[in-house]
Amino acid sequence: MDDRLLDAVVVILAEHGVGGLTLERVAERAGRSRVTLWRQGVTQDSLIDGLLSRLTRDYRDAMWSVLADSGTGADRLRTALHALCDVADRHLHLLTVNDAVFHQAADRVRDITGQAFSFLDPFTAALRAGAADKTLQLPDTPAPDLADAVFNTVCWGYVHLRNRHGWPDDRARGPVLGITLAGFGAPA
């Protein structure tokens, strides 16, 4: 998928929301004709699919250090939380379309590769490392469930404050991450 088309979709989502996403608007914004897009097989679904692919690649790259790092569990969790907020900022207009975006992206990877992809793995790894090295105080909840709760609490809390309340990054990130880390006995 052409990056100019995807960039056009991001602008249209920001200006008009998902209901305003039309091939005519995308073509106009990208400097192409609607017929050209049609001939290339571009659809609204393929455009959203392209954005999901971009999100998945960005997330994978941002989280690599969390999975590969040998730091403490608390440090890895802190890094993962900041990376999640960074990714959310870069894909804010896609994430405001609906709260199933990460599920759709994981399904897309599975459909294409035949392999499962979990956006929760970096958080599960950090929480398990923190429990093992005693840098995190975890409740009696299985790590995958706790990772799911942490991911969703931080991601959607952060996205809501950034998008709906118009808070700048530092104003939203500080309290969301501070509350989350404090819940595990780790400093922000």
C-alpha positions in Angstrom: 0.0 0.0 0.0 1.3 3.4 -1.0 2.3 5.5 2.0 0.8 8.6 0.4 -2.6 6.9 0.3 -2.2 5.8 4.0 -1.1 9.3 5.0 -4.2 10.7 3.2 -6.4 8.2 5.2 -4.9 9.4 8.4 -5.7 13.1 7.6 -9.3 12.2 6.5 -9.9 10.2 9.7 -8.7 13.2 11.7 -10.9 15.6 9.8 -14.0 13.6 9.1 -13.9 10.4 11.2 -14.4 6.9 9.9 -17.9 7.9 8.5 -16.2 10.4 6.3 -13.6 8.0 4.8 -14.4 7.8 1.1 -12.3 6.8 -1.9 -13.1 10.2 -3.4 -11.5 12.0 -0.4 -8.5 9.7 -0.3 -7.9 10.1 -4.1 -8.2 13.9 -3.8 -6.0 14.1 -0.8 -3.3 11.9 -2.4 -3.5 13.7 -5.7 -4.9 10.8 -7.7 -8.2 10.0 -9.3 -10.8 7.7 -7.8 -10.7 5.7 -11.1 -7.0 5.1 -10.6 -7.6 3.8 -7.1 -10.4 1.6 -8.4 -8.1 0.2 -11.1 -5.4 -0.5 -8.5 -8.0 -2.4 -6.4 -7.9 0.1 -3.6 -10.9 -0.2 -1.2 -11.8 1.3 2.1 -11.0 -2.1 3.6 -7.6 -2.3 1.9 -6.8 1.2 3.2 -7.7 0.3 6.8 -5.7 -2.9 6.3 -2.7 -0.9 5.3 -3.0 1.3 8.4 -3.3 -1.9 10.5 -0.1 -3.2 8.9 1.7 0.1 9.6 0.5 0.0 13.2 1.7 -3.6 13.6 5.2 -2.9 12.2 5.6 0.2 14.3 4.5 -1.6 17.5 6.8 -4.6 16.8 9.8 -2.3 16.3 9.0 -0.1 19.3 8.6 -3.2 21.6 11.7 -5.1 20.4 13.9 -3.7 23.1 11.4 -4.8 25.8 11.5 -8.4 24.5 15.3 -8.4 23.9 16.4 -6.4 27.0 17.9 -8.0 30.0 17.0 -5.2 32.4 14.8 -5.5 35.5 11.2 -6.3 35.1 10.3 -2.8 36.3 12.5 -1.2 33.8 11.1 -3.4 31.0 7.6 -2.6 32.0 8.4 1.2 32.1 10.0 0.9 28.6 7.0 -1.0 27.3 4.5 1.5 28.7 6.4 4.5 27.2 6.7 2.6 23.8 2.9 2.0 23.9 2.2 5.7 24.4 4.7 6.5 21.6 2.9 4.1 19.2 -0.5 5.4 20.3 0.6 9.0 19.5 1.8 8.0 16.0 -1.5 6.1 15.3 -3.9 8.2 17.3 -6.4 8.8 14.5 -6.6 5.1 13.7 -7.0 4.2 17.4 -9.9 6.6 17.8 -11.8 4.8 15.1 -12.7 2.0 17.4 -11.3 0.0 20.3 -10.9 -3.2 18.4 -8.0 -1.9 16.3 -5.3 -4.1 18.0 -7.6 -7.1 17.7 -8.1 -6.4 14.0 -4.3 -6.0 13.5 -3.6 -9.3 15.3 -6.2 -11.0 13.2 -4.7 -9.6 10.0 -1.2 -10.9 10.9 -2.7 -14.4 11.6 -4.6 -14.4 8.3 -1.6 -13.4 6.3 1.2 -15.4 8.1 -0.8 -18.2 9.7 0.9 -17.4 12.9 -0.5 -15.8 16.1 0.6 -12.3 17.0 0.0 -10.9 20.4 0.4 -7.3 21.3 0.5 -8.4 24.9 3.8 -10.4 24.8 6.1 -7.5 25.8 3.9 -6.8 28.8 3.6 -10.4 29.8 7.4 -10.8 29.6 8.0 -7.6 31.6 5.6 -8.6 34.3 7.0 -12.2 34.6 10.6 -10.7 34.8 9.4 -8.3 37.5 7.9 -11.1 39.5 11.0 -13.1 39.2 13.5 -10.4 40.1 11.1 -8.9 42.7 11.1 -5.4 41.1 7.4 -5.5 40.7 4.7 -6.5 43.2 2.1 -8.4 41.3 -1.4 -9.3 42.5 -2.4 -13.0 42.4 -3.5 -12.8 38.8 -2.1 -14.8 35.9 0.5 -12.7 34.0 -1.3 -12.9 30.6 -4.5 -11.5 32.2 -2.6 -8.8 34.1 -0.8 -7.9 30.8 -4.1 -7.6 29.1 -5.5 -5.3 31.8 -2.3 -3.2 31.8 -2.2 -2.8 28.1 -5.9 -1.8 27.8 -5.9 0.5 30.8 -2.8 2.4 29.6 -3.6 2.4 25.9 -7.2 3.4 26.0 -6.8 5.7 29.0 -4.0 7.5 27.2 -5.8 7.6 23.9 -8.9 9.0 25.5 -7.1 11.8 27.3 -5.1 12.7 24.2 -8.0 12.6 21.8 -11.2 13.5 23.7 -9.7 15.8 26.3 -7.0 17.2 24.0 -4.3 16.7 26.6 -0.7 17.0 25.4 1.5 14.0 25.6 3.3 14.8 28.9 0.0 15.7 30.7 -1.6 12.4 29.7 1.4 10.1 30.0 2.5 11.2 33.4 -0.6 10.3 35.4 -1.5 7.2 33.3 1.9 5.7 33.6 2.4 6.9 37.2 -0.8 5.3 38.4 0.0 2.0 36.6 3.6 1.7 37.8 2.6 2.7 41.4 0.1 -0.2 41.3 3.1 -2.5 41.0 5.2 -0.8 43.6 7.5 0.7 40.9 8.6 4.3 40.6 7.4 6.2 37.5 
